[in-house]
Amino acid sequence: MAEEKLIISKIYGYCVMNVVSLGVKNIDEFVPGVGPSSLNLLYGAPGTGKTVIGMQFLAHGARRGENVLYISLDQSAYEVKRDFESMDIFIDELYVFDAVPLSESKVEAKPVREVTPITKLTRLKDITPAKKGFEADILSLKSTLKNVFDRMTFDRIVVDSITALRYFYMRGILPDSGVHSFMQFLLSNTNAAILITAENFDNLLVEKSMVDSVFYLTDGDKVTELIVEKSTVACALDIVPLSFTKSGFVVDEKFYLKYMKRRGR
């Protein structure tokens, strides 16, 4: 099961149970986390660090012996592994499923494709340059992921990024409605705490009602800000400044110390 812990918010007086931490150092004082069986969105411009926070979210669970899954729709698993080699984030034990869009030369007018089920996922530490992504359209992507979910239970899942899902749809299918359908698919097939990243959320999906939490990541002049637009978990603050380190994002130290001093801690 996903990590369960008791968090008491002195500001609001709420007792929040069964919260899954985002894994960012010191952030639990402000944003306790997300629900253990929830669908959550993290969006922002390219390069703001959405994948880093996604990895911190998964690494936090992996350290506690949870089964965590990284679904990459944008980069190959080896590219992701290479990007994080210089960082001190515990990603070796993450299971990874990377998919690439079916090439146009293989798309049929009325596609009926035999799906090769993935019977055993690979951990990120075992990924090599020879590892190829699963070539799929949206139909085979869903079928194969369902096979994965049927065979294994996950506590945390990151989908990175939902924006790239549009390339898995064939002509005649609207990507915007497809994103909504894919989110419904995730909700129906797993009870994990799911974090979905997106680069251009407002243009991709107008409805935010189906997700439990919405976080916006913006890169300011000096620090990155995590903005809580929506949450089912009581949060002490709506805007938290973050600093980037070798271990990933942490709550800005000056801000954190000033806040804790003000609270007498």
FIDRENRO-61328 format. One record per residue (C-alpha): x, y, z. Coordinates in steps of 0.25 Angstrom, whole numbers, plus 2048, in hexadecimal, padded with zeros to 3 digits. Each point is the difference from the previous one (the first is absolute). Last residue first. Layout:
<atoms>
XYZ ...
</atoms>
This chain:
<atoms>
82786783F 7F980D805 7F78027F4 80780C7FB 80D7F9801 7FB7F57F8 7FC8097F5 80D808800 8087F3800 7F87FB7F4 80180D7F8 80F801802 8017F17FC 7F88007F3 7F87F3801 8087F57F9 8007FC7F2 80A7F57FB 80B7F9808 80A8087F8 7F980D803 7F58087FB 7F980A809 7F1801802 7F680B804 7F37FB806 7F38077FB 7F27FB805 8047FF80F 7FC7F780C 7FA7F57F7 7F47F8804 7FF7F47F6 7F57FF7F5 80980A7F9 7FE80B7F5 80980B7FA 80C7FD809 80B8087FA 80E7FB801 80A80B7FD 80E7FF7FB 80A80A805 80880C7FC 7F98067F4 7F47F7800 7FE7F27FA 7F27FC801 7FA7F2805 7F17FF800 7FA7F6809 7F27FA7FE 7FA7F680A 7F57F6800 7FE8007F1 7F27FE7F9 7FC80E802 80C8067F8 7F88017F3 8068097F5 80A7F57FB 80B8027F6 8008107FF 80080280F 80A7F5803 80B8047F7 80C7F9805 7FA7F4808 8047F780B 7F77F6806 8027FB80F 7F87F3803 7FF7FB80E 7FD7F27FD 7F27F9800 8027FB7F2 7F77FC7F4 7F4809800 80780D804 80B7FE7F5 7F57FD7F5 7F980D805 80C8087FE 8027FA7F2 7F28047FC 80280E805 80D8007F7 7F97FB7F4 7F580B801 80C80A7FD 8077F77F6 7F48007F7 7FF7F37F8 7FF8007F1 80F7FE7FD 8067F6809 80380380F 80E7FD806 80580E7FD 7F6807809 8057F880C 80D809800 7F880B809 7FD7F580A 80F800803 8067F9808 7F67F7807 8047FE80E 7FB7F4808 8007FD80F 7FB7F4809 8017F67F4 7F97F27FF 8067F77F6 7FA7F67F6 7F38067FD 80680E7FF 80A7FB7F6 7F67FA7F7 7F880D801 80C8077FC 8017F77F4 7F28027FC 80080F802 80D8027F7 7FA7F77F6 7F48087FE 80780E801 80A7FC7F5 80D7F8804 80F7FE7FF 8057FB80D 80D808803 80D7F97FC 80B7FB80A 80D8007F8 80580C808 7FF7F880D 7F580080B 8047F780C 80080C80A 7F28057FB 7FA7F3804 7FA7F87F5 7F27FB7FF 7FC7F17FE 7F57FB7F8 7FF80B7F6 7F47FB7F8 8028007F0 7F48067FB 7FB7FB7F2 7FB80C7F8 7F38027FA 80180E7FA 7F58057F6 8088097F7 80D7FA804 80B807806 80E7F97FE 80680B7F7 7FA80B80A 80A7FB80B 7F97FB80C 80380980B 80B7FD80A 7FD7F980E 80980080C 7FC7F780C 80980180C 8017FA80E 80780880A 80B7F9808 80C8087FB 7F980E802 80680480D 80380F7FD 80E805801 8018067F2 80B7FE7F6 7FA7F47FA 7F28067FF 8008047F1 8077F37FD 7F47F8806 7F68097F9 8077FE7F3 8017F1802 7F17FF803 7FD8077F3 7FA80D801 7F18067FE 7F67F5804 8087FC80C 7F87F880A 8087FF80D 7FB7F580A 8017FF80F 7FF7F3808 80280580F 80C7FC808 80180D808 80C8057F8 7F87FD7F3 7F4809805 80980C802 8077FD7F3 7F28007F8 7FD80F805 80F8047FE 7FF7FB7F2 7F38077FD 80680D806 80C7FF7F7 7F77FD7F4 7F880D803 80D808800 7FC80D7FA 8077FD7F3 7F48007F7 7F5808806 7F77FC80B 7F77F4805 7FE7F780B 7F37F8801 7FB7F680A 7F77F47FF 7FE7F980E 8017F3807 80A80380B 7FB80F801 80A80B7FD 80B807808 80280880D 80180D7F9 80680B80A 8077F880B 8017F47F6 8098087F7 80C7FF809 8087F87F5 7F87FC7F4 7FA7F2800 7F28047FC 7FB7F980C 7F57F6800 7F580380A 7F87F5807 7FB80980B 7FD80F801 7FB80680D 7FC80E7FE 80380B80A 80280A7F5 80D806804 8047F5809 7FF7F67F5 8027F2805 8067F67F7 7FE7F1803 8077F67F7 7FD7F67F6 80A7FC7F5 7F97F97F4 7FC7F2802 
</atoms>
